[in-house]
């Protein structure tokens, strides 16, 4: 009776608060007794049954072997088999839905604050709508819609911000007023309701029925599902396959997919990858019949009270209520990270803790007064899996061949259908169907320690319903071990941002500035300092820490051959640098990389911090599959990078080196090994600000000494620091495209205006070449346009909707304020007929449409272009 005693004890400790709750807690004792009885019966069955018989012979081989029989794993089996793949096998250690699936609340929503995860949600709901008809299995899908409630002005702004990013997606979503909110959910107390975000197609589904329907569909299309079949060992073979051991035998698989939910970390540890996932205790309660609910003629929409941090939906004639507790109260099951999941745990529950959720209960009762008189019939406290940033880990894993993950789902029900299709398409075609790098499993690395995981998971759970601002920063678990040699020197002088584990300055403070992170949907305390830093780089000289860049060395007998296959540009000669792109087989932009040939056959590859292991995995896979004799090493953490840019940059650096830095001796996009301030380093003449500049690649332990020497040498030239916000504004003024914005796996390089870097006539048959030739012959349907805008106290940042004559015609990709032109500017995709100079359109920002004009790029010429034009002008004179 420990569960009952715990529950009753908890109730006794909160009597003073419960007196305000009416009879909401009637039935707690009944619910606790029933939970104990059920879980006790399950434990008895597990002790007596051990590993049962399969009932059929385990097959010897598999094309794709999925480990884990929750809704995500079964969805992948269904999609792969339906797509025609033969040899799809799923192994479940106990029974389907064991883990987080069976006790989930089953919420389904089109809404997601991210851009591409909206697509995952969309595909899930569209699948669930037709699954019953396809498989003959009922899924219990309800679509009464949902309303996210705003009760503060910041929430209203957040909803306008999200609407701006929804209009160019296919989902119907509406910002509605209090009257419409009350019409949809008549049981609300409207005293604090200012607005609502209404999504008509949202609802909820029965997780058990959904999983069984997906399993029925998977079997119908030829997949094999084995239960109980725990995996006891994983052994990679020399040709990239896997031997998967079970108590029933071994299966040789061409690829394996870890879809094991809160067992994901344990399975990963079998091959040396303890994935950063951790179980969180999530509670929800179900009430008995509520007369006011029963009297309704239509089902209530799901509501999400963002200030109360809970969701509430109708469950038959009662209500289901689930809160997300605050960071200081929520509970992590961190013992499972240290010691593993207890053997036999599958359909168990944790002890409920009513005191933890009382604040949320009281807010819910204020918002939905009928809760005060409702009886509880069930309390569920079960494990859901979190990653540090709350997003799942979806895709192939770097460092090991043919190992994929589909793990870390805090919201597995709404993700299951879309993720199954996303991964199936990727596996079948060899490339992701669309960009989803925010969910790439390779966004984490060795810096992702257990203390960091716990701190960030706690923060993410507690922040489930906080206002989501642009340029959002969260600070738990920081800094990690991934700090550059400048961190201690700069940390108190700037606002640091977090990039793939690194701390990197966003902007710097001066006396009189308002310091610290101040989130806003409009221009905020960083606006003035960023303008100051842009002026610094344009007129004097600035220094920026670029150490978070991903850095790879590629060398060996086949290095040139491999890179010629991977990149669409010709490779640079020794001592030269260029910008190159890796394309997918369909001709999409998988990555943008700066390549320097240091010596014959030895290449330095530089990529963005957020795509470090994403790009490395692609390179390693091609090297392994193609049998190239190369050595590939990741030197990211060992090499620091300083960017020195501005008209005075040459003068400053020349004081510290005997190397001739003149235009004639050190040309643009050239690389040299030099001595600077007594330190040997590599210098590349390149600058992501578009101004005269160099990047200095220094062994990390010597970075601080080089930085201090440069700063001291540049005092007469007005040298100072600048951060990534200024670099972003300056690169947009110069018309520089950014990977992950103007180009990614959703775009091809021709529509992105990258023609200069794509050499379709080079002899090598680079990946995507044939597809790109076909795209070029058919002609483009859209193009990247350069927009200037008339705004007020707000600037575009990307992913906003573009309108023309009352219709949605495209979306922005990135945006900023141009301190040189003193107006906002943005890149955006438009139909070819609208992407013409002088075309007028409108860009939606925070619920308002601002006039925009397509203009010739760039707004400000780059320094090399200005120098070339000056020389041409002098020669013609």
Buried (B, 14 or more C-beta within 10 A) or exposed (E): EEBBEBBEEBBEEBEEBBEEBBEBBBBBBBBBBBBBEEBEEBBEEBEEEEEEEBEEEBBEEBBBBBBBBBBBBBBBBBBBBBBEBEBBBBBBBBBBBBBBBBBBBBBBBBBBEBBBBBBBBBBBBBBBBEBBEBBEBEBBBBBBBBBBBBBEEBBBBBBBBBBBBBBBBEBEBBBBEBEBBBEBBEBBEBEBBBBBBBBBBBBBBBBBBBBBBBBBBBBBBBBBBBBBBBBEEBEBEEEBBBBBBBEBEBBBBBBBBBBBBBBBBBBBEBBEBBBBBBBBBBBBBBBBBBEBBEEBEEBBBBBBBBBBBBBBBBBBBBBBBBBBBBBEBBBBBBEBBEEEBEEBBBBBBBBBBBBBBBBBBBBBBBBBBBBBBBBBBBBBBBBBBBBBBBBBBBBBBBBBBBBBBBBBBBBBBBBBBBBBBBBBBBBBEEBBBBBBBBBBBBBBBEBBEBEBBBBBBBBBBBBBBBBBBBBEEBEBBBBBEBBBBBBEBBEEEBBBBBBBBBBBBBBBBEEEBEBEBEBBBBBBBBBBBBBBBBBBBBEBBBBBBBBBBBBBBBBBEBBBBBBBBBBBBBBBEEBBBBBBBBBBBBBBBBBBBBBBBBEEBBBBBBBBBBBBBBBBBBBBBBBBEEEBEBEBEBBBBEBBBBBBBBBBBBBBBBBBBEBEBEBEEBEBBBBBEBEBBEBEBBBBBBBBBBBBBBBBBBBBEBBBBBBEBBBEBBEEBBBBBBBBBBBBBBBBBBBBBBBBBBBBBBBBBBBBBBEEBBBEEBEBEBBBBBBBEEBBEEEEEBBBBBBBBEBEEBBBBBBBBBBBEEEEBBBBBBBBBBBBEEBBBBBBBBBEEBBEEEBEBBBBBBEEBBEBBBBEBBBBBBBBEBBEEEEEEEEEE
